[in-house]
Amino acid sequence: MISDHASHPVQPASEESVSTHLGPRAERGVVTVDDLAELYRSAMTRLLDQHCPVVQVRHKVKQTAPWYDADCCAARRRSRNTY
């Protein structure tokens, strides 16, 4: 089932929540573009960490067979490019 995101609109941040995150600068009415960029960065980081956390993936390098040389590699490449 495909969810319909249009039925769940995103609520904009209230002035109160923005001032809470920006601290005393927002209370004084001095909010810079850098402050807003930092607020955006921290909110996005928090959301990404919550919904798709970073995971460590291990990748083993597999040794090729001794008979698989440059000629075999070239032949395989040519056969893939013929389609």
C-alpha positions in Angstrom: 0.0 0.0 0.0 1.4 3.4 -1.0 0.8 6.1 1.6 -0.5 9.4 0.5 1.7 12.1 2.0 -0.7 14.8 0.9 -3.2 13.7 3.5 -0.7 14.4 6.3 0.4 18.0 5.8 3.5 19.2 7.5 2.9 21.9 10.1 5.2 24.9 9.9 7.3 25.6 13.0 5.7 28.0 15.4 7.5 31.2 16.4 7.6 29.7 19.9 9.5 26.6 18.8 11.9 28.6 16.7 12.7 31.0 19.6 13.1 28.0 21.9 15.8 26.5 19.6 17.5 29.8 18.9 17.6 30.9 22.5 18.1 34.4 23.9 19.0 35.9 20.4 15.4 35.2 19.3 14.0 36.8 22.4 16.0 40.0 21.7 14.8 39.9 18.1 18.3 39.5 16.7 18.2 36.4 14.5 20.8 36.1 11.7 20.8 34.0 8.6 23.6 31.9 10.2 21.2 31.3 13.2 18.5 30.1 10.9 20.9 28.0 8.9 22.1 26.3 12.1 18.5 25.7 13.1 17.9 24.1 9.8 21.0 22.0 10.0 20.3 20.7 13.5 16.7 19.9 12.6 17.6 18.0 9.5 20.4 16.1 11.4 17.9 15.2 14.1 15.4 13.9 11.6 17.9 12.0 9.5 19.4 10.4 12.7 15.9 9.4 13.7 14.6 8.0 10.4 17.8 6.8 8.7 20.6 6.4 11.2 24.2 5.9 9.9 25.2 2.3 9.9 28.6 0.8 9.4 28.8 -1.6 6.5 31.8 -4.0 6.1 32.8 -5.0 2.6 35.1 -7.9 2.0 37.4 -7.7 -1.1 37.0 -11.0 -2.8 40.0 -12.4 -4.6 39.3 -13.3 -8.3 40.1 -16.7 -9.6 43.6 -17.2 -10.9 42.4 -17.9 -14.4 40.4 -14.6 -14.5 43.0 -12.4 -16.2 42.9 -9.2 -18.2 41.7 -11.0 -21.4 38.7 -12.5 -19.5 37.9 -9.1 -18.1 38.0 -7.5 -21.5 35.8 -10.3 -23.0 33.3 -9.9 -20.3 33.2 -6.1 -20.8 32.7 -6.5 -24.6 29.8 -9.0 -24.0 28.1 -6.6 -21.6 28.3 -3.7 -24.2 26.8 -5.7 -27.0 23.2 -5.4 -25.6 
